Amino acid sequence: MKGKAVFAGRSGTNPVEYREFRAHNTAPWDLPHTGVWFVVADFEGRIRGWSFENTTTVETPTPQATTPSDFPGFRLDWTSSVTEEDYQTGVETIRQHIRDGRAYQVNMCRVLHAQLDTPGPAESLAAHLAAGNPAPYQGYIDVQGNHTSNSAWLVSASPELFVSVNRTADHWTITSAPIKGTAPTAAGLLDKDTAENIMITDLVRNDLSHLCSPGTVVVDHLLEVEHHPGLVHLVSTVTGDLASPPITPKHWQHIFDATFPPASVSGAPKHSALSIISELEPGPRGPYCGGFGWVDFDEGTARLCVGIRSFWWEKNSAYGPGGRLHFGTGAGITWGSDPHAEWRETQLKAQRLIALASGTPGGELT
């Protein structure tokens, strides 16, 4: 088997390209303890990892747009796992749970699907997205194994850092930068967006407190406005000093148990939010809202983005010979949410990327 993967982080390091891999399938969060591994984590907890025999650090390339026929989504028709009516009903249901004290915030999502004739190379779609929608945590993995369990096809244009673990001498820090609050422009951000971001930032602080030395977890940046193609986000950054160096599988298990799934795409309290999500959403999210990136077990470092603004391909005979391409979108629901506005937010987050992947200028969604 052969494959290729690239992940570009915004931390100042160059993108790292891994190729000519040996695949290794794992149980949830049960990664091996040596080498550098690319990982794809599903929202539901399954993680798969691939180790690459040759590792090459490459300079960030200048994105070059591809022609529509070069990438898999050309002229695709997309359908949604949840209708607009059902989504708005779900928002009202979440508001009732919030009123009853079951939760404070819940992220409600839907997954868009499109049939394919052929998946094409993930690298082509990644290049097209990098040119038309540059993102802080863009990358892809394209692994064609002898079975669906050891294959992967995912293209990320994620703007959100899930976790970054960095090392200086014998000192390790962990960072997470949750996104909450989305609008077409900064002037469109609401008080609801601010309250939601603060709520989720506090949840991230709590998650990291289980891993870090007392008194070291701090909010470095609160409610920063980040500009992305077609929209803006409110972003906060939380860091802490890890109490134990992540040098064994047990340490990494502890890190992922404390932080997964990402707070910004689940809700608060996390356990209650996940229960509500399982009741309302018709199927699993898969890689959407999970994690994608790399873990270096030798150095005790890692960088993973939240698996949003990402396409993934699934080969299944029920979907025809070309399989099916997926893309997820969602919104955070609070007591102050308006059902119609939350639906529009899911449209806003998806329309530009769907248009790029589909070769259509409007990016209209159903």
C-alpha positions in Angstrom: 0.0 0.0 0.0 1.1 3.5 -0.7 -0.3 6.8 0.4 0.4 10.5 1.0 -0.5 13.0 3.7 0.2 16.7 4.3 -0.8 18.8 7.3 0.0 22.6 7.5 -0.3 24.2 11.0 -0.2 27.9 11.7 2.2 27.6 14.6 5.2 28.7 12.6 6.4 25.2 11.5 6.5 24.2 7.9 4.0 21.7 6.6 5.3 18.2 6.9 4.8 15.6 4.2 4.8 11.9 5.0 4.8 9.2 2.3 5.5 5.5 1.6 3.8 4.5 4.8 3.0 1.3 6.6 -0.6 1.4 7.9 -1.6 0.5 11.4 -5.2 0.4 12.5 -5.9 1.0 16.2 -8.5 0.8 18.8 -10.0 4.1 20.0 -7.0 6.3 21.1 -4.8 3.3 21.5 -1.9 4.5 19.4 1.6 2.9 19.4 4.4 4.5 21.2 7.1 5.2 18.6 7.5 7.4 15.5 5.3 10.0 13.9 1.7 9.1 13.1 -0.9 10.7 11.0 -4.3 10.3 12.8 -7.9 10.6 11.7 -10.3 10.6 14.7 -14.1 10.2 14.3 -16.3 12.3 16.5 -17.7 9.1 18.0 -14.2 8.1 19.3 -12.6 5.8 16.8 -9.1 6.8 15.8 -7.0 5.4 13.0 -3.3 6.1 12.5 -0.7 5.6 9.8 3.1 5.6 10.2 5.2 6.7 7.3 8.6 5.2 6.5 9.9 8.4 4.9 9.3 11.8 6.4 10.1 14.9 4.4 9.7 18.5 5.6 8.7 20.8 2.7 8.3 24.5 2.4 4.8 25.8 2.2 3.9 25.7 -1.5 2.1 28.5 -3.3 -1.5 27.2 -3.8 -2.3 26.6 -7.4 -5.9 26.4 -8.4 -6.9 23.2 -10.3 -9.5 22.9 -13.0 -12.8 21.5 -11.9 -12.3 18.1 -13.7 -9.2 17.6 -11.6 -11.0 17.2 -8.3 -13.7 14.8 -7.2 -16.7 17.0 -6.6 -17.2 18.5 -10.1 -20.9 19.4 -10.7 -22.2 17.3 -7.8 -25.7 17.5 -6.4 -25.7 17.6 -2.6 -28.3 16.4 -0.1 -28.5 17.0 3.6 -28.9 14.4 6.4 -31.3 16.9 8.0 -34.0 19.0 6.4 -34.3 22.7 7.2 -37.6 22.0 9.0 -36.1 19.2 11.1 -33.0 21.2 11.9 -35.1 24.1 13.2 -37.2 21.7 15.2 -34.0 20.3 16.7 -32.9 23.8 17.7 -36.2 24.3 19.5 -35.8 21.0 21.3 -32.3 22.0 22.4 -33.7 25.3 23.7 -36.2 23.3 25.8 -33.4 21.2 27.2 -31.5 24.4 28.1 -34.6 25.8 29.7 -35.0 22.6 31.8 -31.4 22.8 32.9 -30.1 19.8 31.0 -27.4 21.8 29.1 -26.2 25.3 28.5 -25.1 24.9 24.9 -25.3 22.1 22.3 -23.7 21.9 18.9 -26.2 20.6 16.3 -24.8 19.4 12.9 -25.9 18.0 9.7 -23.9 16.1 7.0 -24.1 16.8 3.3 -23.7 13.9 0.8 -22.9 13.7 -2.9 -22.6 10.6 -5.1 -19.4 10.3 -7.1 -18.4 8.6 -10.3 -14.8 8.4 -9.0 -13.2 9.9 -5.9 -10.1 11.3 -7.7 -6.9 12.2 -5.7 -7.4 14.1 -2.4 -4.3 16.2 -3.3 -6.2 17.8 -6.2 -9.1 18.9 -4.1 -6.7 20.1 -1.4 -4.8 22.3 -3.9 -8.1 23.7 -5.2 -9.3 24.6 -1.7 -5.9 26.0 -0.7 -6.2 28.4 -3.6 -9.8 29.4 -3.1 -10.2 29.1 0.6 -6.8 29.2 2.4 -7.1 27.9 6.0 -4.9 27.8 9.0 -5.0 24.0 9.3 -5.3 22.7 5.7 -4.1 19.3 4.7 -5.2 15.9 3.4 -4.6 12.2 3.7 -5.1 9.8 0.9 -4.4 6.2 1.7 -5.7 3.4 -0.5 -5.4 0.2 1.5 -6.6 -3.3 0.8 -9.7 -2.8 3.0 -11.9 0.2 4.0 -10.6 -0.1 7.6 -7.0 0.8 6.6 -7.9 3.3 3.9 -8.4 7.1 4.3 -9.5 9.9 2.1 -9.9 13.3 3.8 -9.3 16.9 2.8 -9.2 19.6 5.5 -9.7 23.3 5.3 -10.1 23.6 9.0 -9.7 27.0 10.7 -9.7 25.6 14.2 -6.9 24.2 16.4 -8.0 21.2 18.5 -4.8 20.6 20.5 -1.1 21.4 20.0 1.5 19.9 22.3 4.8 21.6 22.1 8.1 20.8 23.8 11.0 23.1 25.0 13.8 21.0 26.6 11.9 19.0 29.2 8.9 21.3 29.4 5.7 20.6 27.6 2.7 22.9 26.9 -0.7 22.2 25.5 -2.8 24.7 23.6 -6.4 24.7 22.3 -8.1 27.5 20.4 -11.9 27.0 20.3 -14.0 28.8 17.7 -17.5 30.0 18.7 -19.3 32.8 17.0 -19.7 33.1 13.2 -21.0 35.9 11.0 -20.5 37.2 7.5 -18.7 40.3 9.0 -17.5 41.4 12.4 -20.4 43.8 12.6 -22.7 40.8 12.4 -21.5 39.1 15.5 -24.1 39.1 18.3 -24.1 39.1 22.1 -25.1 35.5 21.8 -21.8 34.7 20.0 -19.8 36.3 22.7 -21.6 34.4 25.5 -21.2 31.2 23.6 -17.5 31.6 23.1 -16.9 32.4 26.8 -19.0 29.4 27.7 -17.0 27.0 25.5 -13.6 28.6 26.4 -14.4 27.9 30.1 -15.2 24.2 29.1 -11.8 24.0 27.4 -10.1 25.5 30.5 -11.8 22.7 32.5 -10.7 20.0 30.1 -7.0 21.2 30.2 -7.1 21.5 34.0 -7.2 17.7 34.2 -3.9 17.5 32.4 -1.9 20.6 33.5 -0.1 21.7 36.7 -2.3 23.7 39.0 -2.4 27.4 38.2 -0.9 27.1 34.8 -4.0 27.0 32.6 -4.6 30.5 31.2 -6.6 32.2 28.5 -4.0 33.8 26.3 -6.5 35.4 24.0 -10.2 35.9 24.5 -12.8 36.7 21.8 -10.4 37.6 19.0 -12.0 38.2 15.6 -10.4 36.1 12.9 -11.2 36.8 9.3 -11.6 33.9 6.9 -12.9 33.8 3.3 -16.5 34.8 3.4 -16.9 34.9 7.1 -15.5 35.8 10.5 -15.1 33.8 13.7 -14.6 34.6 17.4 -11.6 32.6 18.6 -10.1 32.2 22.1 -6.8 30.5 23.0 -6.1 28.5 26.1 -2.7 27.1 27.2 -1.3 25.2 30.1 1.8 23.3 31.3 1.4 19.6 31.1 1.8 18.0 34.6 3.4 14.9 33.0 5.5 14.6 29.8 3.5 12.8 27.0 6.2 10.1 26.5 4.1 6.9 26.8 0.8 5.7 25.3 -0.8 6.1 28.7 0.0 9.8 28.7 -1.5 10.3 25.3 -4.6 8.3 26.3 -5.0 10.6 29.2 -4.7 13.7 27.0 -7.3 12.5 24.5 -9.6 11.2 27.2 -9.6 14.7 28.8 -10.2 16.7 25.6 -12.1 14.6 23.1 -14.4 15.2 21.5 -13.5 18.9 21.0 -15.5 21.2 23.3 -16.5 23.6 20.5 -18.4 21.0 18.5 -20.0 19.2 21.4 -21.4 21.6 24.1 -21.6 22.2 27.8 -21.8 20.3 30.0 -20.1 17.9 27.5 -21.6 14.7 28.7 -25.2 16.1 28.5 -24.5 17.7 25.2 -23.3 14.5 23.7 -26.4 12.7 24.9 -28.6 15.3 23.3 -26.6 15.1 20.0 -27.1 11.3 19.9 -30.9 11.8 20.3 -31.3 14.5 17.6 -28.8 13.8 14.8 -29.8 10.9 12.5 -26.4 9.3 12.1 -22.7 9.4 13.1 -20.6 12.5 12.2 -17.5 10.4 11.4 -14.4 12.5 10.8 -16.5 15.6 10.9 -16.0 17.3 14.3 -13.4 14.8 15.2 -9.7 15.4 14.8 -7.0 15.3 12.0 -3.3 15.8 12.3 -0.2 14.2 13.6 1.4 12.8 16.8 5.1 12.4 17.3 5.6 9.8 20.0 9.4 10.2 20.1 9.3 14.0 20.8 6.0 14.0 22.7 4.5 16.6 20.4 1.3 16.8 18.4 -0.8 19.1 16.3 -4.4 18.3 15.5 -7.2 20.4 14.1 -10.9 20.1 14.7 -12.3 18.2 11.8 -14.5 20.9 10.4 -14.7 22.4 6.9 -13.5 19.0 5.7 -14.5 16.6 3.0 -14.2 12.9 3.3 -14.9 10.1 0.9 -16.5 6.8 1.8 -16.4 3.7 -0.4 -19.6 1.7 0.0 -21.3 -0.5 -2.6 -24.6 1.0 -1.5 -23.5 4.3 -2.8 -22.5 3.0 -6.3 -19.1 2.3 -7.8 -17.7 5.9 -7.0 -18.8 6.0 -3.4 -20.0 9.1 -1.7 -18.4 12.4 -0.7 -19.4 14.0 2.7 -19.1 17.5 4.2 -20.4 18.5 7.6 -21.7 21.8 8.9 -23.4 22.9 12.1 -24.0 25.6 14.7 -23.9 26.1 18.4 -27.3 26.3 20.0 -28.0 28.4 23.1 -31.1 29.7 24.8 -30.8 32.8 22.7 -30.7 31.0 19.4 -33.1 31.7 16.6 -33.8 28.5 14.6 -33.9 30.1 11.2 -30.6 32.0 11.9 -28.9 28.9 13.1 -29.9 27.1 9.8 -28.5 30.1 7.9 -25.2 29.8 9.8 -24.9 26.2 8.7 -25.4 27.4 5.1 -22.8 30.2 5.6 -20.1 27.8 6.8 -20.6 25.4 4.0 -21.5 27.4 0.9 -18.1 28.6 -0.2 -16.4 25.2 0.2 -19.2 23.3 -1.4 -19.1 25.7 -4.3 -15.4 25.2 -4.7 -15.7 21.4 -4.6 -18.7 21.3 -6.9 -17.5 23.7 -9.6 -20.6 25.9 -9.1 -20.4 29.6 -8.4 -23.5 29.9 -6.2 -22.9 27.0 -3.8 -26.6 26.6 -3.2 -27.4 24.0 -0.6 -30.5 22.0 0.2 
